[in-house]
Amino acid sequence: MGRAEAAAMIPGLALLWVAVLGGAAPSMPRLRLSFQELQAQHGLRTFRLERTCCYEALLLDEERGRLFVGAENHTECMNFVKLLHAYNRTHLLACGTGAFHPTCAFVEVGQRLEEPMLRLDLRRLEDGKGKSPYDPRHRAASVLVEPPELHSAPSPPQEPLVSLSSLAMSTGEELYSGVAADLMGRDFTIFRSLGQRPSLRTEPHDSRWLNGGRARTLLTPRLLLWPEPKFVKVFWIPESENPDDDKIYFFFRESAVEATPALGRLSVSRVGQICRDVFLLSSRDRWTPLLYAVFSTTSSIFQGSAVCVYSMNDVRRAFLGPFAHKEGPVHQWVSYQGRCPSKTFGTFSSTKDFPDDVIQFARNHPLMYNSVLPMGGRPLFQQVGAGYTFTQITADRVAAVDGYYDVLFIGTDAGTVLKVISVPKGGRPNAEGLLLEELHMFEDSAAVTSMQISSKRIPLHRCAAHGRACAECCLARDPYCAWDGAACTRFQASGKRRFRRQDVRNGDPSTLCTGDSSHPALLERKVFGVEGGSAFLECEPRSLQARVEWTFQRAGEAAYTQDAAPVAPPGPKLWYRDFLQLVEPGGGGTNSLRMCRPQPALRPPPPESRRKGRNRRTHAPEPRAERGPRSAAHW
């Protein structure tokens, strides 16, 4: 590898830091919808194809209303499609494992939706090494970008039967990928391929660049490797109006080279920066997107997941900070205090002109010393002991009455999607995550492995499900929804309809819904009973975070109010034998107000104690759960 090529692919590595807090109970969603409810009322449709699985690679064509899915057709045997990119308006770039022989090809999909087409020339496949992993268990991440000096590309070929190299040379698109470059998964690399420039990669088998830890052998003849580095996502983020300043950011997880041997193997999350052509010297910093990432614990005792938000300003600041340096094997990692040759970068117009000392310094110091902390110094949203972990995340910025809000859709390994909004709290940049909905997307609770936001499929809002009153709509705090005077409907940020009531920041309907004559602010239900009688009280409102209160008053006595919200997370609706123990001596006291308290489930005995008696008459009857009144159904 020549000196110029190595300089163009020199990345910097920064540590993403997250502080997971424990001890808190998992947040409850305001709305929980089952798979059957989503399918019957909210347009959920499932796609299944026989003899296929592992739908990991998704490519959404929103303009033509198409979704391309990469999968595999035989378990542990044939081709696993790991990469899908829209190369132009008529062709897709698809790469897969190819039965442990990575292969890439172009797929013609047509230009118009009225003429569906999906054609692949199996006679003209190309080598996919450096683009797709060999093993389907290895994750890969890639992005297709335009080169810094994009020449005018010719029109798409009339015949789809073209080779990968010829089509790449005609358009100049470049593919940046993080992938395992060998069969055994020992050589992980960041690779640049396609395009008019020569292919480049990071230094092979250098733990300072990408570290996966050492392999281990179990009591089987099969060699098991650490599944790291684990590439998560790649982003192409412009730095300024000059395309030469653009950066490619790789987000991945690897074994920390800076960890002390006493701590053992330590897995950390990192972000790597790739300079496309020249190093960034000055920038007006106009592009400052927010980065949302999900993290999960690896401990079998403490189980939790968190969502952290990072600012690109903090990421850039870490890459402009000091380098991490280590004198020798027995020394600690410290901030580099010596002379940095990067101060002379401004005298060169391109990385191709860098002298040897600059190239050598960059090779020996790929790691930055400062970590990237999440905004606010803490996770935006976390779930501890919830029975699932976060797997995927996607975000949508929504315009509301009082500004813009980021709505996060978080996939879990239990087949659910959580809808969370980021609400400002105090001064910037502090914010808190508010859990709005929990959607069960799959009937068999399969893990969510990929997600794409589309306005044509599962709706992002379910305004009618929040309720039919102004207070219920405002308490939902959903930026997609607002009260229009008659119903809870989709909010449109336009000045034509001024009668819109919404309070996402505080969720206070006391002022917005005052004077609403169409529906009362509070739902009142009078229940009359006699001594010795019983009544049914519904204790689970539409919102799982709403509070229900029942007021009991005897003749000639003051009213007594009792909170009827469950102490534990609500389960099925509960029935109650009586209302405030009307006939119990001392009725109205604290001990008699056992309202909406979930009954503990009877645990089944251990398997060894389940023995059937020879004669039922010689055994005491088994305890039975308390039975409800005939007029009250057990939901």
CORPE-V688137 format. One record per residue. N is the residue number from 0. PHI is phi in whole degrees, 0 to 359 (* if undefined). PSI is psi in whole degrees, -180 to 180 (* if undefined). NEAR is the number of other C-alpha atoms within 10 Angstrom. Layout:
<<N:PHI:PSI:NEAR> <N:PHI:PSI:NEAR>>
//
This chain:
<<0:*:127:9> <1:289:167:8> <2:293:-41:15> <3:295:-42:15> <4:295:-39:16> <5:294:-37:19> <6:293:-36:26> <7:290:-19:21> <8:250:18:22> <9:284:116:23> <10:262:165:27> <11:247:149:22> <12:239:131:27> <13:233:149:26> <14:270:130:23> <15:270:121:21> <16:253:136:18> <17:222:134:23> <18:253:111:13> <19:268:124:19> <20:267:143:14> <21:241:175:13> <22:93:-14:8> <23:269:147:10> <24:287:150:12> <25:297:144:14> <26:289:146:17> <27:260:135:19> <28:286:155:18> <29:284:-25:22> <30:219:129:19> <31:236:123:16> <32:240:132:17> <33:279:172:15> <34:299:-41:18> <35:294:-38:14> <36:292:-41:14> <37:296:-38:17> <38:288:-37:16> <39:274:-31:11> <40:239:-18:11> <41:233:22:17> <42:74:24:12> <43:286:129:16> <44:231:141:12> <45:250:150:9> <46:239:128:4> <47:220:141:8> <48:230:133:7> <49:298:145:6> <50:62:29:9> <51:227:159:13> <52:197:-174:15> <53:58:59:16> <54:281:87:17> <55:257:-45:19> <56:272:116:19> <57:241:137:19> <58:227:116:18> <59:262:126:18> <60:252:85:12> <61:294:-33:12> <62:296:-39:7> <63:256:5:11> <64:66:43:12> <65:233:150:13> <66:231:121:13> <67:261:132:15> <68:239:127:16> <69:262:130:21> <70:217:-161:19> <71:219:157:22> <72:250:-15:16> <73:217:131:12> <74:297:130:13> <75:54:33:13> <76:223:-69:13> <77:270:-142:16> <78:267:125:23> <79:260:116:32> <80:284:116:27> <81:251:-12:28> <82:218:131:27> <83:221:125:25> <84:222:145:20> <85:279:107:18> <86:280:-44:19> <87:208:-164:14> <88:285:-11:12> <89:238:-13:17> <90:229:147:22> <91:249:145:21> <92:264:117:17> <93:238:131:23> <94:228:144:27> <95:215:178:29> <96:288:-27:26> <97:58:43:22> <98:56:56:15> <99:63:29:19> <100:218:89:18> <101:308:134:26> <102:222:143:22> <103:231:153:24> <104:200:164:24> <105:258:136:28> <106:245:125:22> <107:275:125:21> <108:244:0:20> <109:81:169:17> <110:252:-24:14> <111:243:144:11> <112:290:-26:12> <113:291:-19:8> <114:241:77:8> <115:296:138:12> <116:211:140:14> <117:210:92:10> <118:232:134:14> <119:228:132:17> <120:267:104:14> <121:289:-13:10> <122:277:-12:9> <123:233:66:13> <124:264:153:16> <125:241:160:16> <126:293:131:15> <127:256:15:21> <128:297:133:21> <129:87:-4:26> <130:242:-41:31> <131:233:146:33> <132:287:162:32> <133:285:-45:27> <134:265:130:21> <135:295:-16:23> <136:281:-14:11> <137:272:134:18> <138:274:151:19> <139:222:150:25> <140:223:142:22> <141:206:163:26> <142:213:142:20> <143:254:121:21> <144:230:165:16> <145:275:145:15> <146:289:161:20> <147:302:-39:16> <148:247:83:11> <149:275:117:13> <150:277:163:11> <151:297:123:9> <152:273:141:11> <153:291:169:9> <154:294:154:9> <155:303:148:14> <156:295:146:12> <157:290:-36:7> <158:259:133:7> <159:284:-8:18> <160:276:73:16> <161:237:157:16> <162:276:160:16> <163:295:-42:17> <164:291:-39:13> <165:292:-39:11> <166:289:-36:19> <167:294:-40:17> <168:292:-25:15> <169:279:-26:17> <170:250:-27:22> <171:85:8:21> <172:294:142:21> <173:241:142:22> <174:249:122:21> <175:254:124:27> <176:221:146:25> <177:249:118:30> <178:202:160:26> <179:278:125:28> <180:263:8:22> <181:222:170:18> <182:290:-38:13> <183:277:-7:12> <184:75:30:22> <185:264:-26:21> <186:250:94:18> <187:266:141:29> <188:213:156:24> <189:257:122:28> <190:237:139:21> <191:245:126:24> <192:219:179:21> <193:62:-171:21> <194:73:-176:22> <195:270:-18:17> <196:273:159:14> <197:293:155:9> <198:290:143:17> <199:227:158:20> <200:209:164:21> <201:287:170:19> <202:298:129:19> <203:285:143:14> <204:54:41:14> <205:240:110:13> <206:292:-17:15> <207:288:-21:16> <208:267:-60:23> <209:223:121:27> <210:241:121:21> <211:252:6:23> <212:80:174:20> <213:269:153:11> <214:286:157:12> <215:226:150:10> <216:245:126:10> <217:271:-174:8> <218:280:43:6> <219:221:158:7> <220:288:-1:7> <221:266:137:9> <222:272:124:11> <223:254:131:14> <224:251:156:15> <225:296:133:15> <226:280:48:17> <227:218:156:21> <228:298:146:29> <229:246:106:23> <230:282:132:25> <231:254:-52:17> <232:202:155:18> <233:230:136:21> <234:231:141:17> <235:256:110:18> <236:240:120:15> <237:293:147:17> <238:258:-34:20> <239:203:-172:16> <240:288:-16:12> <241:276:117:10> <242:296:-19:17> <243:292:-18:19> <244:272:-3:20> <245:297:149:22> <246:235:149:22> <247:252:124:18> <248:249:123:22> <249:256:130:26> <250:249:124:22> <251:206:172:23> <252:236:140:22> <253:209:171:21> <254:283:132:22> <255:287:123:21> <256:284:-21:20> <257:272:1:15> <258:287:143:15> <259:283:149:13> <260:300:-27:9> <261:293:-29:6> <262:278:-12:7> <263:77:-158:9> <264:286:126:14> <265:237:123:14> <266:264:131:18> <267:231:159:17> <268:258:134:20> <269:228:162:21> <270:234:130:22> <271:249:140:25> <272:248:127:21> <273:246:125:21> <274:273:127:20> <275:287:-41:22> <276:222:-58:21> <277:234:160:22> <278:284:149:22> <279:285:124:17> <280:255:-44:10> <281:215:145:10> <282:210:141:12> <283:279:-5:8> <284:56:49:12> <285:275:-20:11> <286:256:103:14> <287:232:69:15> <288:288:161:11> <289:264:143:14> <290:248:121:13> <291:255:132:16> <292:223:147:23> <293:252:143:20> <294:227:147:20> <295:223:147:18> <296:283:154:14> <297:254:0:11> <298:282:144:8> <299:277:-11:6> <300:263:-53:8> <301:259:110:11> <302:246:125:17> <303:192:165:23> <304:224:156:23> <305:215:154:22> <306:244:125:23> <307:241:148:25> <308:241:134:22> <309:238:149:21> <310:261:140:18> <311:294:-25:17> <312:297:-41:15> <313:292:-36:16> <314:295:-46:23> <315:295:-37:16> <316:296:-36:14> <317:293:-37:21> <318:285:-21:22> <319:270:-3:14> <320:274:-166:14> <321:287:157:17> <322:273:154:23> <323:275:138:21> <324:221:144:21> <325:220:122:15> <326:290:-40:10> <327:198:-179:8> <328:298:-30:7> <329:266:1:8> <330:264:163:9> <331:268:159:14> <332:283:128:18> <333:226:172:14> <334:284:134:15> <335:290:124:16> <336:249:-1:10> <337:279:-169:7> <338:286:129:7> <339:257:117:14> <340:291:-7:14> <341:293:-15:14> <342:294:-17:10> <343:265:8:11> <344:296:-32:18> <345:292:-15:13> <346:276:-3:9> <347:243:142:13> <348:276:-18:12> <349:207:159:16> <350:294:-17:23> <351:293:-19:17> <352:262:7:14> <353:293:141:19> <354:284:175:16> <355:295:-36:11> <356:293:-33:12> <357:292:-44:18> <358:297:-44:20> <359:293:-39:13> <360:296:-42:13> <361:294:-36:20> <362:293:-36:20> <363:273:-11:13> <364:226:65:20> <365:279:-12:21> <366:259:133:24> <367:273:152:21> <368:278:-39:21> <369:277:143:21> <370:270:163:20> <371:259:115:24> <372:269:149:21> <373:291:155:23> <374:297:134:19> <375:84:-7:16> <376:74:11:16> <377:206:165:21> <378:296:149:25> <379:286:-39:22> <380:209:141:21> <381:214:152:27> <382:227:123:23> <383:240:127:22> <384:67:32:16> <385:271:-8:14> <386:89:4:12> <387:208:167:19> <388:233:155:24> <389:283:141:25> <390:237:-38:21> <391:221:159:20> <392:209:142:22> <393:216:154:15> <394:230:152:18> <395:221:131:13> <396:266:124:12> <397:240:137:17> <398:274:127:15> <399:240:-175:20> <400:295:-40:16> <401:254:22:11> <402:134:-161:11> <403:255:145:13> <404:228:143:20> <405:268:121:17> <406:256:124:23> <407:255:135:22> <408:246:115:22> <409:247:121:23> <410:272:149:27> <411:236:169:22> <412:279:1:17> <413:258:10:19> <414:81:18:20> <415:250:157:25> <416:238:123:25> <417:262:134:20> <418:255:114:25> <419:233:138:23> <420:248:149:27> <421:264:114:21> <422:250:127:20> <423:300:141:15> <424:224:112:13> <425:71:-143:9> <426:275:162:8> <427:291:149:9> <428:262:26:12> <429:289:139:15> <430:206:161:20> <431:228:149:18> <432:268:134:22> <433:242:119:21> <434:279:118:20> <435:261:-48:22> <436:222:154:24> <437:229:114:21> <438:248:127:19> <439:268:104:22> <440:275:-25:25> <441:235:146:21> <442:287:-31:11> <443:260:13:10> <444:58:39:14> <445:287:152:14> <446:290:145:20> <447:275:116:22> <448:254:-23:16> <449:211:148:14> <450:215:144:18> <451:221:137:13> <452:276:127:15> <453:219:137:14> <454:276:0:10> <455:256:-7:10> <456:241:-119:12> <457:297:122:16> <458:296:146:12> <459:280:-9:15> <460:222:152:17> <461:224:68:18> <462:296:-41:21> <463:295:-24:13> <464:284:-13:18> <465:284:-21:24> <466:140:175:18> <467:246:17:16> <468:237:156:21> <469:298:-42:29> <470:297:-41:27> <471:295:-38:22> <472:292:-41:28> <473:288:-36:27> <474:291:-22:21> <475:296:-32:27> <476:59:35:24> <477:267:117:31> <478:295:-17:27> <479:284:-18:21> <480:240:153:27> <481:204:158:27> <482:271:122:24> <483:260:12:18> <484:103:-20:17> <485:228:-29:13> <486:203:167:18> <487:270:109:27> <488:232:176:20> <489:294:131:17> <490:275:130:23> <491:245:125:16> <492:282:76:15> <493:219:159:8> <494:270:6:7> <495:285:-38:7> <496:249:103:10> <497:273:-19:9> <498:276:71:10> <499:232:128:17> <500:243:123:21> <501:202:138:30> <502:217:85:22> <503:283:-37:23> <504:292:-45:17> <505:248:-26:13> <506:63:44:17> <507:248:105:16> <508:273:1:18> <509:296:-35:12> <510:266:-35:10> <511:287:-36:17> <512:260:11:22> <513:289:132:12> <514:84:9:11> <515:283:106:14> <516:275:-13:10> <517:286:-35:12> <518:219:144:15> <519:291:154:14> <520:293:-36:17> <521:237:144:10> <522:274:118:8> <523:251:133:8> <524:223:116:8> <525:271:130:7> <526:238:119:12> <527:258:137:9> <528:218:164:12> <529:241:161:10> <530:298:131:11> <531:90:-4:11> <532:265:-176:13> <533:218:161:21> <534:212:155:18> <535:262:127:17> <536:242:124:20> <537:274:120:13> <538:247:3:22> <539:243:104:20> <540:285:-180:15> <541:295:-42:14> <542:272:133:20> <543:286:-10:19> <544:251:6:19> <545:282:161:13> <546:242:132:13> <547:250:135:16> <548:236:137:12> <549:245:134:19> <550:251:128:13> <551:243:132:17> <552:216:121:11> <553:277:160:11> <554:297:128:6> <555:81:5:6> <556:238:163:8> <557:286:155:9> <558:288:146:11> <559:237:125:13> <560:252:135:13> <561:230:134:16> <562:290:128:16> <563:255:11:20> <564:283:141:21> <565:295:148:17> <566:285:-41:10> <567:265:167:8> <568:306:132:13> <569:294:140:18> <570:249:-139:11> <571:296:157:9> <572:297:141:15> <573:254:148:21> <574:254:157:22> <575:226:138:23> <576:297:-40:17> <577:214:176:21> <578:253:105:24> <579:60:28:23> <580:50:64:22> <581:300:-36:20> <582:259:1:15> <583:286:137:13> <584:302:135:9> <585:76:28:11> <586:303:146:14> <587:96:-9:20> <588:282:174:13> <589:293:-37:10> <590:291:-25:10> <591:269:-7:15> <592:267:64:20> <593:267:79:17> <594:255:134:22> <595:56:36:21> <596:265:119:16> <597:295:135:17> <598:280:136:9> <599:294:137:6> <600:287:142:7> <601:285:123:9> <602:281:135:6> <603:291:150:8> <604:291:161:8> <605:301:157:7> <606:302:-35:7> <607:287:-18:6> <608:265:-1:8> <609:276:92:9> <610:234:133:7> <611:273:127:8> <612:289:152:9> <613:289:-34:8> <614:225:118:7> <615:298:-28:9> <616:288:-19:8> <617:269:2:8> <618:240:148:10> <619:290:146:7> <620:295:146:8> <621:290:145:6> <622:293:138:7> <623:250:150:7> <624:292:151:9> <625:298:135:9> <626:264:140:10> <627:274:171:16> <628:295:155:15> <629:295:-27:8> <630:277:-8:10> <631:248:119:15> <632:276:144:11> <633:270:109:13> <634:278:*:8>>
//
